[in-house]
Amino acid sequence: MHELAITQNILEIVLKRAQEAEAKTITDIYLVIGQLSSIVDDAVQFYWGMIAQDTPAEQARLHFRRVPAEMACDACGTRFPLAEGLTGCPQCGSHQVRVVAGEEFFIESIDVDQAEGQ
């Protein structure tokens, strides 16, 4: 259910940005979501259809770009994709690894139609 709150936040942000740009309508919203985030695209899309009604974003299309999880080894600097069953760095075997990609969640861009006369 946290997707409802997330979707509400997305709507608040895009409406504010559209108002600042004096936009008439929001046509497209581009979201970046990391593989390790717990956000479900279909749930966001579902809630969007309900909460965006009667707003300038009502007809906006949501576009989702997933970022794969990537790790980095602090011992040797190797970057590698997160793999199931991975117990350490595939290059040196160190367990000093950290997530460097895949936890993202942000609005990458918003497309709008400007109000007449703009």
N, C-alpha and C positions, 0 to 999 in steps of 0.2 A: 504493500500500500504506500510505501514511501515515494513511489513514482508520482502519486497525486500531488504531493507537496513539491516535488521537483518540477513537475509540469506547471504548477502554479507560479513558481519562481521564474521559470523560463518565460511565461506569459508576461509577468510583471516587467521583466527586463526588456523584452522586445517592445512592449507597449511604450515604455519610458523612452527608449531609443528612437522609436518611430515618432513620438511626439516631439522630441528634441529636433528631429530632422524635418518636422512639419510634413510628415508623410501621410498620405491618404489611406493607404492600405499596406499591409505586410503580405508579401507574396510567397517568400521562401525563408526558411530558417535552417541553417546548417549547424548541426551539433556534432561534436567530437566526443566519443565515449570510449574509454579504455576497456580492454578485455577484462581487467580485474575489478572494474566497478560492478556494482550489483544492479545497475540500471538495465531494465528490460525495454528494448525499443518498442515492442508492441504495446506495452502498458502505457508508455508515454504517449504513443499515437492515439490509443483509446481515450485517455483522459483529455488529450488535446481537443478531440472532437466535442467534448462536453463543455470544457471551461472556456474555450475561445469563442463560443457562440456570442453573437451580438457585439463583437469587438472588431477593430480594424485588422485583427489577425485571424478572423474566422475562416477564411479560405486559404490561409498559408499552408504550404506543403512543408513537412518536416523531412529533412535529409539527415541520415545518420552515417557517420564515418567511424568505424571501429578501429582502434589502435591496438595492435597486438602487444602482449606483455613481453618486455625485454629486461634482461638482467645484466648487471655488470659485476665483474670480479674486482674487488678492491686489491687483491694481491698482484694480479698480472695485467689488469685493465681490459681483459677480453669482454666483449659484449656478445650476448647470445640470447636466443629466444627462450622463454620459459617453456620447459618441457615436463610433462608428467613423469614422475619418478626420478627427476633430476635431484641429485644429492649434493652437488657442488659444481664448481667450474669445470666445463668439459675440456678446457685447455690445461689447467694446472692442478685441478682437483681440490682447490681451496674451498672452504665453506664460508669465506668472507665475501658474500655476494649480496647485492641489493637490487631492488626494483628501480629501473630508470625510465621505464615507459609502460603504459597499460593501466594507469590509475586515473587518467585524465577524464575530465568532464567539463566541457565549456561550450559556449555558443561561439562558433567560429565566425559566422557572418549572418547578416540579415539582408534580404532584398526587399525593397519597398517600391511602391508607386508614389511619386510625389504628388502633392495636392496641385490642382490647376493653378497656373500662374507661377509655378516654381521652376 
